[in-house]
Amino acid sequence: MTLVSCRQPEKSEELMKQALDVYLFSKLDDSIKIDSSLSLTNKALELDNRNFSAWNHKTTILFRKKDVDGLIQIADKMIQLRPKKPIYLGQKAMFLELAGKPTEAKKYYAKAIEKYQNYLELDTLNFDLMIEYVGILEASGNIEKADITLNNMKKMDFEEYQLEILGLYKEQSVSKEQLLKYWSGQIEYDEIGGQ
């Protein structure tokens, strides 16, 4: 019994590798590869429901399928699995917005922003955390504070490659508007890109 349960996470990872291979590299029609990848991902989660990469990939798949209820459920699971990561609160806020629940979304954006601010008080030079924070500020509609934070980051003592990332941030980041355009059918998934 113990031997079988120890192998479950390993088998789950093998299935996730297959799911990603189908999704990223197969020449199948988009709808077939999305459904095949989702099926493999679901099997991986049956074997190990703590497989975070599987939950993460399932988010991508359900976004492509425009399954907002499924996305909200996954966001809840990711918040449960990574309670100290405010990005998942921000994701849930975005999904709630897509579901037409702006009041609930605002509460989750506020929780995420507060968590980021608390973490950044303790770790003022955490580049990755700051970039996530800028993204959540933008998604919540606080563009002014996002721009101020981004400009302040450009003056900080970061590594050269990090400063390059900051210089390209506006061009390379995927805006909330792009995601909403996809969701409403104005653009295709492969047209989502930087601003």
Phi, psi and omega in degrees: 000314180296319180298318180295314182292332177289331182277345182302309179299324179295315178295323178299316179295321177299316178295323179293323177298317178296317181299318180290321177300315179298314184292317187270327192241349183284153179265012181293162172303144184309311184296324180290316181291327177295313180294321179295316179296320178297318179299315178295321179296317178298321177295321178298320180288331175296324180282328181208097183282007174252009180287098188293323179296328177293316178297319180298314179294322180297327175301313179300314182297313182291331174295317178298324181276355180059043179262084186294323179295318177297321179296319179295319178297318179294319178303317177300318180294319180292324175297320179295317182286328182229066185297340181269359182259104184292345181299329182284332171295319178295321177297317180298321178301315179298316180294322176296322175299314179299329180279000180079032180238069186296326181295314178295320180301315181301321179297318180289322175300316181298318178298316181296313181299316179299317179296317178300314181299319178298315180295319183288338173294328182271334185224078190289345180245027179276097185303310183299317179297319181293320178296317176300316180301315178301316180298318180290321176301315179298313181298326181283350180099000181268067184296320182300311181293325178298315180295319178298315180298316180297316179294322176296323179298325181295341180263359185271167185274067178263167176294159182302315181296327178292321177295325175296318178301317179298320180296330181260000188307309184296326180284324189265337184285150177271121183278158175300323180298320178297316179297319179293324177297319177296313184299324182273359176088009180286330177225163177274163182303318182286358175267353177292127180202192178296173186291000000 
